[in-house]
Amino acid sequence: GRPPRVKTVGGKSKQGPIAGVRKGEIFEGDPKEAVKNLVAALKKDGYDFTVGIDPWTPVTEAERIVVAGRGIGDKENMKLIEELAYQAGAAISSSRPVAETLKYVPLDRYVGMSGQNFKNNLYIGVGVSGAGQHLKGIRDASTIVAINNSKNAPIFANADYGIVGDFKEVLPLLIKELDNGEEKKPAPPMKKVKRSKPRKMAPKEDLYVDLGSGYEYDPEVGDPTQGVEPGTPFDKLPDSWVSPVSGEAKEEFIKVEFPEDRK
Ligand SMILES: Cc1cc2nc3c(=O)[nH]c(=O)nc-3n(C[C@H](O)[C@H](O)[C@H](O)COP(=O)(O)OP(=O)(O)OC[C@H]3O[C@@H](n4cnc5c(N)ncnc54)[C@H](O)[C@@H]3O)c2cc1C
């Protein structure tokens, strides 16, 4: 007596990354280069690594946290996590299994949907895979950094910056790069860092803009209002073509230049 199943078309719309759309600047290759690039990017975002906090500051009160995941392996590797927390001016935190099963940190220090909700500035996850339950506890963090030896770890799709590498190789380099040779000064009261937007990368085709109206000609779209087929490059537009917004002639458009690192 059950009614027949009705097949639905489509279903749920695809969701984006759990921690929101992030910058996704993932550094691979030479770990020394990767560490330098990461620290330079964080400093550019406004993080001052000459200041520090008590590493046992409650997770929700700390401006920054270093988070140990199950990928760190043996307990002795917590020493590297502690050193990194000191140099980064951060408190120590973990994923749930590291607190609950491995018991490397107290239970009130793990982040996630059943743990602490970290909404402050800087999250640095080491050997954390990025399970949905974990990411739910960090989605309001200003900056997410991931260090993981698997390029396919889901945390990278939710990170502003990442290094693909073995933490045993990356962490000593990162600790050294953050160390200015002096004792850390007490951190000033926390100011929330604004979440940075992903940078606009250069499109495959040259981009031309009409400066007067801000209209950008997109070759993928073409201009159906003037009978221009999608896929028509700017230089193949007919001479009679004008900006559909301002009526400006083709010659008045200028080519948008993208910096090298956005190509
Ligand atoms: C109801 C429910 C609630 C949950 N709530 C939470 C929660 O609040 N918080 C939470 O954290 N989890 C929670 N979990 C657990 C969650 O599903 C994951 O199992 C957990 O987050 C995984 O922890 P992890 O990333 O540390 O470990 P793993 O998933 O085991 O990931 C380890 C990562 O380390 C990497 N790695 C291994 N070796 C190295 C190396 N040498 N160098 C660098 N990287 C390395 C691996 O590539 C891997 O990505 C919950 C689960 C359930 C069912």
The ligand as an SDF file (V2000), in Angstrom:
LIG
                    3D

 53 58  0  0  0  0  0  0  0  0999 V2000
   28.3120   14.2000   15.2580 C   0  0  0  0  0  0  0  0  0  0  0  0
   29.7590   14.4960   15.0170 C   0  0  0  0  0  0  0  0  0  0  0  0
   30.2820   15.6720   15.5040 C   0  0  0  0  0  0  0  0  0  0  0  0
   31.6180   15.9930   15.2840 C   0  0  0  0  0  0  0  0  0  0  0  0
   32.1080   17.1650   15.7680 N   0  0  0  0  0  0  0  0  0  0  0  0
   33.4030   17.4920   15.5140 C   0  0  0  0  0  0  0  0  0  0  0  0
   33.9410   18.7340   15.9680 C   0  0  0  0  0  0  0  0  0  0  0  0
   33.2560   19.5280   16.6130 O   0  0  0  0  0  0  0  0  0  0  0  0
   35.2240   19.0030   15.6860 N   0  0  0  0  0  0  0  0  0  0  0  0
   36.0310   18.1480   14.9650 C   0  0  0  0  0  0  0  0  0  0  0  0
   37.2050   18.4620   14.7530 O   0  0  0  0  0  0  0  0  0  0  0  0
   35.5430   16.9730   14.5370 N   0  0  0  0  0  0  0  0  0  0  0  0
   34.2670   16.6290   14.8030 C   0  0  0  0  0  0  0  0  0  0  0  0
   33.8030   15.4140   14.3730 N   0  0  0  0  0  0  0  0  0  0  0  0
   34.7630   14.4760   13.7390 C   0  0  0  0  0  0  0  0  0  0  0  0
   34.9830   14.7610   12.2800 C   0  0  0  0  0  0  0  0  0  0  0  0
   34.0250   14.1070   11.5040 O   0  0  0  0  0  0  0  0  0  0  0  0
   36.3930   14.2490   11.8320 C   0  0  0  0  0  0  0  0  0  0  0  0
   36.4860   12.8890   12.0790 O   0  0  0  0  0  0  0  0  0  0  0  0
   37.5510   14.9730   12.5090 C   0  0  0  0  0  0  0  0  0  0  0  0
   37.3830   16.3740   12.4400 O   0  0  0  0  0  0  0  0  0  0  0  0
   38.8490   14.5730   11.8240 C   0  0  0  0  0  0  0  0  0  0  0  0
   39.9110   15.1010   12.5600 O   0  0  0  0  0  0  0  0  0  0  0  0
   41.3050   15.3890   11.8680 P   0  0  0  0  0  0  0  0  0  0  0  0
   41.1240   16.2810   10.7080 O   0  0  0  0  0  0  0  0  0  0  0  0
   42.2200   15.8400   12.9490 O   0  0  0  0  0  0  0  0  0  0  0  0
   41.8060   13.9520   11.4260 O   0  0  0  0  0  0  0  0  0  0  0  0
   41.7980   13.1930   10.0440 P   0  0  0  0  0  0  0  0  0  0  0  0
   40.4990   13.2910    9.3600 O   0  0  0  0  0  0  0  0  0  0  0  0
   42.3370   11.8230   10.3390 O   0  0  0  0  0  0  0  0  0  0  0  0
   42.8460   13.9860    9.1280 O   0  0  0  0  0  0  0  0  0  0  0  0
   44.2210   13.9740    9.3030 C   0  0  0  0  0  0  0  0  0  0  0  0
   44.8300   14.8020    8.1950 C   0  0  0  0  0  0  0  0  0  0  0  0
   46.2370   14.9070    8.4140 O   0  0  0  0  0  0  0  0  0  0  0  0
   46.8990   14.8270    7.1800 C   0  0  0  0  0  0  0  0  0  0  0  0
   48.2630   14.3580    7.4450 N   0  0  0  0  0  0  0  0  0  0  0  0
   48.6800   13.0940    7.7490 C   0  0  0  0  0  0  0  0  0  0  0  0
   49.9970   13.0700    7.9230 N   0  0  0  0  0  0  0  0  0  0  0  0
   50.4620   14.3380    7.7260 C   0  0  0  0  0  0  0  0  0  0  0  0
   51.7480   14.9380    7.7460 C   0  0  0  0  0  0  0  0  0  0  0  0
   52.8460   14.2280    8.0240 N   0  0  0  0  0  0  0  0  0  0  0  0
   51.8520   16.2670    7.4930 N   0  0  0  0  0  0  0  0  0  0  0  0
   50.7450   16.9970    7.2070 C   0  0  0  0  0  0  0  0  0  0  0  0
   49.4980   16.4760    7.1660 N   0  0  0  0  0  0  0  0  0  0  0  0
   49.3390   15.1620    7.4340 C   0  0  0  0  0  0  0  0  0  0  0  0
   46.0860   13.8870    6.3470 C   0  0  0  0  0  0  0  0  0  0  0  0
   46.2840   14.1280    4.9680 O   0  0  0  0  0  0  0  0  0  0  0  0
   44.6610   14.1910    6.7920 C   0  0  0  0  0  0  0  0  0  0  0  0
   44.0560   15.1210    5.9390 O   0  0  0  0  0  0  0  0  0  0  0  0
   32.4560   15.0810   14.5830 C   0  0  0  0  0  0  0  0  0  0  0  0
   31.9170   13.9040   14.0810 C   0  0  0  0  0  0  0  0  0  0  0  0
   30.6010   13.6010   14.3070 C   0  0  0  0  0  0  0  0  0  0  0  0
   30.0360   12.3240   13.7640 C   0  0  0  0  0  0  0  0  0  0  0  0
  1  2  1  0
  2  3  1  0
  2 52  2  0
  3  4  2  0
  4  5  1  0
  4 50  1  0
  5  6  2  0
  6  7  1  0
  6 13  1  0
  7  8  2  0
  7  9  1  0
  9 10  1  0
 10 11  2  0
 10 12  1  0
 12 13  2  0
 13 14  1  0
 14 15  1  0
 14 50  1  0
 15 16  1  0
 16 17  1  0
 16 18  1  0
 18 19  1  0
 18 20  1  0
 20 21  1  0
 20 22  1  0
 22 23  1  0
 23 24  1  0
 24 25  2  0
 24 26  1  0
 24 27  1  0
 27 28  1  0
 28 29  2  0
 28 30  1  0
 28 31  1  0
 31 32  1  0
 32 33  1  0
 33 34  1  0
 33 48  1  0
 34 35  1  0
 35 36  1  0
 35 46  1  0
 36 37  1  0
 36 45  1  0
 37 38  2  0
 38 39  1  0
 39 40  1  0
 39 45  2  0
 40 41  1  0
 40 42  2  0
 42 43  1  0
 43 44  2  0
 44 45  1  0
 46 47  1  0
 46 48  1  0
 48 49  1  0
 50 51  2  0
 51 52  1  0
 52 53  1  0
M  END
$$$$
